Amino acid sequence: MTEKPTYKDLKQRTEGLEKEAVEHKRAEEALRESERKYRHLTESLLDIVYEFDREGKFTYVNEAGIHMFGYSKEEILGGLRVEDIITKEDRAPSRRAIGEIFKGNTAVGERTFLRKDGTQFIGEIHSGPIYKGKDVVGVTGVLRDITTAKQAEEALRETQERLSKFMDSAIDGFALLDSHLNFVDINKAAEASFGISKNEIIGKNISEIAPDVKQTGRYDKYLRVIKTGDPFSIDGVVPHPKFGDMHIAIRAFKVGDGLGIITTDITERKRAEDALQNARDELERRVEERTAELARANEELSTEIAERKRVEKELKERGKELEGKTRNLEEVNTALRVLLKSREEDKAELEEKVLFNVRELVAPYLEKLKKSGLDDKQKGYTNILESNLNDITSPFSQRLSSWYLKLTPTEIQVANLIKYGKSTKEIAEFLNLSSQTIEFHRKNIREKIGIKNKRANLRTHLLSME
């Protein structure tokens, strides 16, 4: 059975609780003071300080964040999420980083953020977990706007790339050396000039790459340029491991604490100068020879001029003859045109007479013949005769004349009967020929009118030509 506490025990416990309450109150006041100082510090920072919970909703953003994002404090703390202020492209990596923070890790990275008005800026973030006891209940961090720095870095990178491309595209060799004449950078033309790769040159002293530099005194001159800042230029012969001695124009000037060297291969220029001098000597010799040749040429030219004048006179006389012949030809052409016109008129008159004779002298008797007692075969012949006469007097006959000329008389008969719907058997009976012979003619007709290897119906094709 538990003993009942005495008054003394109760008094000691009460005093202990009162002491703990006082200590707890002091701790709370110290915590509030510390939090007040922390808030005051964060509100005075130019960087953005933020906190958000497990749902990604902001629970705190300092004044710098409110100003940067363009939202009011009420809008931010009223449900604005982290994903609302991050571009779509950066949301996936942001989720992964937040996931790591809720595992107790920290995260550092760069993201592209969205302001309320839709504009963007690049920020560098440093985030860590917020603990409650042993549990991670949120994320806190600092966000710094590095847009200007990024733009500067990009501008510097682009400038360096342009400079590198410019240097590499240059025909002259460019080399940068430090204050001790060790190579810092060279372009492609300089690589070719030295005859070794850039990786083999960088970091080495110029005396290792060009052993003659000290013997010629250029080494001391380079050091003097670095010391005084006075540039110098010189033309010299430099040994090349592959091409032998090369004539090089060298210009040295101070760059920062180091040296810049521009080399121009003037080997071809030197060769050209030598060749030019040889050409001058040769020219003088040839001028003398040419002077003598010109004297002879002038004499020959005088003779040629006299001959040309004679030829020109003959050409003028022939021109007059041609003019007379031209007039004669024009008169002949006029006469021919008159004859052709007369022939066309005669042709038209003949056609009119043929048509008149067929219609007035033949057609009436054919009509009477049709009305006389004829058997079926005779009627068939009569119909064909009437159709052919109609074709002769119709525009169809005139249009068919060009391809009819390709057919034999029998083929023309067969073509006409096909056009009128006669079968091979009926055509054979009309013409007293075998069916095989008619098929042979049909094949020849198809070939001559250009439908041999086509699936076109022969009768349809003939009718389409009307």
Secondary structure, 3 states (H helix, E strand, C coil): CCCCCCHHHHHHHHHHHHHHHHHHHHHHHHHHHHHHHHHHHHHHCCCEEEEEECCCEEEEECHHHHHHHCCCHHHHHCCCEHHHHECHHHHHHHHHHHHHHCCCCCEEEEEEEECCCCCEEEEEEEEEEEEECCEEEEEEEEEEECHHHHHHHHHHHHHHHHHHHHHHHCCCEEEEECCCCEEEEECHHHHHHHCCCHHHHCCCEHHHHCCHHHHCCHHHHHHHHHHHCCCEEEEEEEEECCCEEEEEEEEEEEECCEEEEEEEECHHHHHHHHHHHHHHHHHHHHHHHHHHHHHHHHHHHHHHHHHHHHHHHHHHHHHHHHHHHHHHHHHHHHHHHHHHHHHHHHHHHHHHHHHHHHHHHHHHHHHHHHHCCCCHHHHHHHHHHHHHHHHHCCHHHHHHHHHHCCCCHHHHHHHHHHHCCCCHHHHHHHHCCCHHHHHHHHHHHHHHCCCCCCCCCHHHHHHHCC
